[in-house]
């Protein structure tokens, strides 16, 4: 056991207090992040890692799996993401056939939109209106139906209304009512169709700068421009310019990907309305182990676990060194080094910032036996020391 007399009383007290303070700061930060996991806005390191700068920028950004949110701008990838989520959702909650049908209708849309109609009145001709592949009448089911993939445009509805504009009678009133009803149903887009509409925009404008296709291309070019200029920037003026370029690129990314991310949240909220009370008792759907979830879990476990070890003084040297290594990772994600763009926020540092100071303090604690002075390490030392003496006797 280390002789405490080698250190002054003040040094011992201050080093123990420093250990407790750093341990509490790490533990509290870990517990706060755990507490957010049950809320609508769980903590994630996604935004911090995507904004990483410095020599290890690409390494930290790659941890997110999608550093520029481009997977949200690919219709096929979004559809694949929702199909995988749908399978996990159905399996977790044990959906029956009716519930699976409702979930499919939300994501993919129904095969057809229908409204009750006893009979099709004379004068209504879908073929003459060039709608024979879009609108139909099912005499057996007594329904006016609209194809679920084609929907019904307002101009097409107006064409059918014109066919019976001068007709009077209950059968025509019922037809008009059914037409209005099925048109309202057919106006609702599935989530995949809403995604396609957002990403593609108006096909007639696809060659113009305000067309959605050109906006996606513009965003890719903005990101590439930033990456190309980042390696060549050295002076302050170039860094300021780079910050503006990156800010513009991220704003464009949020403009394009933000609505799709909002749809993702809305879809999952709508899907919860399908569930029964017993199914809701099964708890939230576990998220898959994506790269960012692994990073978040390790970060939270590291903060809470190492903070607790430092507070109780157990394996203090190991805990201090491990915590220093972890916090040094936070430092390297946004280091205030020469030639590196400034981190967002009011803090201004040069080479040394709060993270690096915390790393140095933790390394100092790793070099002294503070757990032997005040902590569980002292008890463990006494236990093993007693066993050694007994064995020697």
C-alpha positions in Angstrom: 0.0 0.0 0.0 1.3 3.5 -0.9 2.5 5.5 2.1 0.3 8.5 2.4 3.0 10.4 4.2 4.8 11.0 0.9 2.1 13.5 0.1 1.0 16.6 2.0 -2.4 16.5 3.7 -3.6 19.4 1.4 -2.5 17.5 -1.7 -4.3 14.4 -0.6 -7.6 16.2 0.1 -7.5 18.2 -3.1 -6.7 15.2 -5.3 -9.6 13.2 -3.7 -11.9 16.2 -4.1 -10.8 16.5 -7.7 -11.5 12.8 -8.3 -15.0 13.2 -6.8 -15.7 16.3 -8.8 -14.7 14.7 -12.1 -16.5 11.5 -11.3 -19.7 13.4 -10.4 -19.5 15.4 -13.7 -19.1 12.3 -15.8 -21.8 10.3 -13.8 -24.3 13.1 -14.0 -23.8 13.6 -17.7 -24.3 9.9 -18.3 -27.4 9.8 -16.2 -28.9 12.8 -17.9 -28.4 11.1 -21.3 -30.0 7.9 -20.0 -33.0 9.9 -18.8 -33.5 11.4 -22.2 -33.8 7.9 -23.8 -37.4 7.6 -22.7 -38.4 11.0 -24.1 -39.5 12.1 -27.6 -36.0 13.5 -28.1 -33.4 11.0 -26.9 -29.8 12.2 -26.8 -27.6 11.2 -29.6 -24.0 12.1 -30.6 -25.1 12.2 -34.2 -25.0 16.0 -34.6 -21.7 16.4 -32.7 -20.0 13.7 -34.8 -21.3 15.1 -38.1 -19.9 18.5 -37.2 -16.4 17.0 -36.3 -13.3 18.9 -37.5 -9.6 18.4 -37.3 -7.3 15.6 -38.4 -9.7 12.8 -37.4 -12.8 14.4 -39.0 -13.5 11.6 -41.4 -13.2 9.0 -38.7 -15.7 10.6 -36.4 -18.1 11.5 -39.2 -18.0 7.9 -40.5 -19.2 6.7 -37.0 -22.7 8.1 -37.8 -23.1 5.9 -40.8 -24.5 8.7 -42.9 -22.5 11.9 -42.2 -24.3 14.1 -44.8 -27.9 12.6 -44.4 -27.9 11.6 -48.0 -29.7 8.3 -47.2 -32.7 10.4 -46.4 -32.5 11.9 -49.9 -32.7 8.6 -51.7 -36.2 7.3 -52.3 -35.2 3.7 -52.5 -33.2 3.8 -49.3 -36.0 5.5 -47.4 -38.5 2.9 -48.7 -36.1 0.1 -47.7 -35.7 1.7 -44.2 -39.5 1.8 -43.7 -40.0 -1.8 -45.0 -37.4 -3.1 -42.5 -39.0 -1.1 -39.8 -42.5 -2.4 -40.7 -41.3 -6.0 -40.4 -39.8 -5.3 -37.0 -42.8 -3.4 -35.8 -45.2 -6.2 -36.9 -43.1 -8.9 -35.3 -42.6 -7.0 -32.0 -46.3 -6.2 -31.4 -47.7 -9.3 -33.0 -50.0 -7.6 -35.5 -52.9 -9.5 -36.9 -53.9 -9.4 -40.6 -56.2 -6.4 -40.3 -53.5 -4.4 -38.5 -50.9 -5.4 -41.0 -53.2 -4.2 -43.8 -53.6 -0.8 -42.1 -49.9 -0.5 -41.7 -49.3 -1.4 -45.3 -51.9 1.2 -46.3 -50.0 3.8 -44.3 -46.7 3.1 -45.9 -47.4 1.8 -49.4 -51.0 3.0 -49.8 -54.1 0.9 -50.4 -54.6 -1.0 -53.7 -57.8 1.0 -54.2 -59.9 3.8 -52.6 -63.6 2.9 -52.4 -66.9 4.6 -51.6 -70.4 2.9 -51.3 -72.6 3.3 -54.4 -75.7 1.2 -55.1 -75.6 1.7 -58.9 -73.8 3.6 -61.6 -76.3 6.1 -63.1 -76.8 6.5 -66.8 -74.5 9.0 -68.6 -71.4 8.2 -66.6 -68.7 6.9 -68.9 -65.2 6.4 -67.5 -63.8 5.5 -70.9 -65.1 8.7 -72.5 -63.4 10.6 -69.7 -60.2 8.7 -70.3 -60.4 7.3 -66.7 -61.2 3.7 -67.4 -57.9 2.6 -65.8 -58.3 5.0 -62.9 -62.0 4.9 -61.8 -64.3 1.9 -61.9 -67.5 0.7 -60.5 -67.7 -2.7 -58.7 -71.3 -3.8 -59.2 -70.9 -6.9 -57.0 -69.4 -5.0 -54.0 -71.5 -1.9 -54.9 -68.5 0.5 -54.7 -67.1 3.3 -56.7 -63.3 2.6 -56.8 -60.2 4.6 -57.6 -56.9 2.9 -58.3 -54.6 3.3 -55.3 -51.5 4.0 -57.4 -53.1 6.5 -59.8 -55.3 8.5 -57.4 -57.8 11.0 -58.8 -56.9 14.6 -59.8 -59.3 17.5 -59.3 -59.5 18.0 -63.1 -60.5 14.4 -63.5 -63.2 14.7 -60.9 -64.5 17.8 -62.6 -64.7 15.8 -65.9 -67.0 13.2 -64.3 -69.1 15.9 -62.7 -69.6 17.5 -66.0 -71.1 14.2 -67.4 -74.0 14.5 -64.9 -74.1 18.3 -64.5 -77.6 18.6 -65.9 -78.9 15.3 -64.4 -81.4 15.3 -61.5 -82.5 12.4 -59.3 -81.5 10.3 -56.2 -79.1 8.1 -58.3 -77.2 11.2 -59.5 -77.1 12.7 -56.0 -75.7 9.4 -54.6 -73.1 9.3 -57.4 -72.0 12.9 -56.7 -71.8 12.1 -53.0 -69.8 8.9 -53.6 -67.5 10.8 -56.0 -66.8 13.5 -53.5 -66.1 10.8 -50.8 -63.8 8.7 -52.9 -62.0 11.8 -54.2 -61.3 12.9 -50.5 -60.0 9.4 -49.8 -57.8 9.3 -52.9 -56.3 12.7 -52.1 -54.4 11.1 -49.2 -50.9 10.0 -50.2 -49.1 7.1 -48.6 -45.8 7.9 -46.8 -43.8 6.5 -49.7 -45.7 8.7 -52.1 -45.2 11.7 -50.0 -41.5 11.0 -50.0 -41.5 10.7 -53.7 -43.4 13.9 -54.1 -41.0 15.8 -51.8 -37.8 14.4 -53.4 -38.9 14.7 -57.0 -41.0 17.8 -56.8 -42.7 18.9 -60.0 -41.2 16.8 -62.9 -41.8 19.7 -65.3 -39.3 21.8 -63.3 -36.7 19.1 -62.9 -34.3 20.9 -65.3 -34.6 24.3 -63.5 -32.7 25.4 -60.4 -35.9 25.4 -58.4 -36.8 21.9 -59.3 -36.3 19.3 -56.5 -33.9 17.1 -58.6 -31.6 20.0 -59.2 -31.8 20.9 -55.5 -30.5 17.4 -54.6 -27.7 17.8 -57.1 -26.9 21.3 -55.7 -26.6 19.9 -52.2 -24.2 17.2 -53.3 -22.1 19.9 -55.0 -22.1 22.1 -51.9 -20.8 19.2 -49.8 -18.1 18.3 -52.3 -17.1 22.0 -52.6 -16.6 22.2 -48.8 -14.6 19.0 -48.7 -12.4 20.2 -51.6 -11.7 23.5 -49.9 -11.2 22.1 -46.4 -7.8 20.6 -47.2 -6.5 23.7 -48.8 -7.6 26.3 -46.2 -5.0 27.7 -43.9 -5.5 31.3 -43.1 -8.3 32.9 -41.0 -10.0 34.4 -44.0 -10.3 31.0 -45.7 -11.6 29.4 -42.4 -14.3 32.1 -42.1 -15.3 31.4 -45.7 -15.3 27.7 -45.0 -17.6 28.1 -42.0 -20.1 30.0 -44.2 -19.9 27.3 -46.9 -20.5 24.5 -44.4 -23.3 26.4 -42.7 -25.0 26.9 -46.1 -24.5 23.2 -47.0 -26.0 22.0 -43.7 -28.9 24.4 -44.0 -29.6 23.0 -47.5 -29.3 19.4 -46.1 -31.8 20.2 -43.4 -34.2 21.8 -45.9 -34.2 18.6 -48.1 -33.8 15.8 -45.5 -35.8 17.5 -42.6 -39.3 16.9 -44.1 -38.4 13.2 -44.7 -37.2 12.8 -41.1 -40.4 14.5 -39.9 -42.4 12.0 -42.0 -40.5 9.2 -40.3 -41.5 10.4 -36.9 -45.1 11.0 -38.0 -45.3 7.5 -39.5 -44.2 5.9 -36.3 -46.7 7.9 -34.3 -49.5 7.0 -36.7 -48.6 3.3 -36.5 -49.0 3.4 -32.7 -52.7 4.2 -33.2 -53.1 0.8 -34.8 -52.2 -1.0 -31.6 -54.5 -2.4 -29.0 -53.9 -1.7 -25.3 -52.4 -5.1 -24.7 -50.0 -4.6 -27.6 -48.9 -1.2 -26.2 -47.9 -2.9 -23.0 -45.1 -4.6 -24.8 -43.2 -1.4 -24.7 -41.4 0.6 -27.4 -39.9 -1.0 -30.4 -36.2 -1.6 -29.9 -34.0 0.2 -32.3 -31.6 -1.8 -34.4 -27.9 -1.7 -33.6 -26.7 0.9 -36.1 -23.2 2.4 -36.0 -24.5 5.6 -34.2 -26.5 3.6 -31.6 -23.3 1.6 -30.8 -21.4 4.8 -30.3 -24.1 6.4 -28.2 -24.4 3.3 -26.0 -20.7 3.1 -25.4 -20.5 6.8 -24.6 -23.4 6.7 -22.1 -22.0 3.5 -20.5 -18.5 5.0 -20.3 -19.7 8.3 -18.8 -21.9 6.7 -16.2 -19.7 3.7 -15.4 -16.4 5.5 -15.2 -17.9 8.4 -13.3 -19.3 5.9 -10.7 -16.0 4.2 -10.3 -14.2 7.5 -9.7 -16.8 8.5 -7.0 -16.6 5.3 -5.0 -12.8 5.1 -5.6 -12.8 1.6 -7.1 -10.1 0.8 -9.7 -9.4 4.5 -9.7 -6.3 4.5 -11.8 -7.9 2.4 -14.5 -11.1 4.5 -14.3 -9.1 7.7 -14.5 -7.0 6.6 -17.5 -10.0 5.2 -19.3 -12.0 8.4 -18.7 -9.0 10.4 -20.0 -8.9 8.4 -23.2 -12.7 8.9 -23.7 -12.7 12.6 -23.1 -9.6 12.9 -25.3 -11.9 11.5 -28.1 -14.3 14.4 -27.4 -11.4 16.8 -27.7 -10.2 15.3 -31.0 -13.7 15.5 -32.5 -13.4 19.3 -32.4 -9.9 20.3 -31.5 -9.0 24.0 -31.3 -5.9 23.5 -33.3 -4.3 25.8 -35.8 -5.8 25.4 -39.3 -9.0 23.8 -37.9 -12.4 25.7 -38.2 -13.8 27.0 -34.9 -16.3 24.8 -33.1 -19.8 26.2 -33.0 -20.8 28.0 -29.8 -19.6 30.9 -27.7 -16.4 29.1 -26.4 -13.1 30.3 -27.9 -10.0 28.3 -27.3 -6.6 27.8 -28.9 -5.0 24.3 -28.5 -6.2 24.0 -24.9 -9.9 23.8 -24.1 -12.0 22.5 -21.2 -11.9 18.9 -22.6 -8.1 18.9 -22.8 -7.8 20.3 -19.2 -10.1 17.5 -18.0 -7.9 14.9 -19.8 -4.8 16.3 -18.0 -6.6 16.2 -14.7 -7.7 12.6 -15.2 -4.2 11.6 -16.2 -2.8 13.2 -13.1 -5.3 11.1 -11.0 -4.2 8.0 -12.8 -0.7 8.6 -11.5 -1.7 8.7 -7.8 -3.4 6.2 -5.5 -6.4 8.4 -4.5 -8.6 5.3 -4.2 -6.2 4.0 -1.5 -6.6 7.3 0.4 -10.3 7.4 0.3 -12.3 4.8 -1.6 -13.1 1.2 -2.2 -9.5 0.5 -3.4 -8.4 0.9 0.3 -10.9 -1.8 1.4 -9.8 -4.1 -1.4 -6.2 -3.5 -0.5 -6.8 -4.4 3.2 -8.7 -7.6 2.2 -5.9 -8.8 -0.1 -3.2 -7.7 2.3 -4.9 -9.8 5.0 -5.1 -12.8 2.8 -1.4 -12.5 1.9 -0.4 -12.4 5.5 -2.6 -15.4 6.4 -1.0 -17.3 3.5 2.5 -16.4 4.6 1.8 -17.6 8.2 
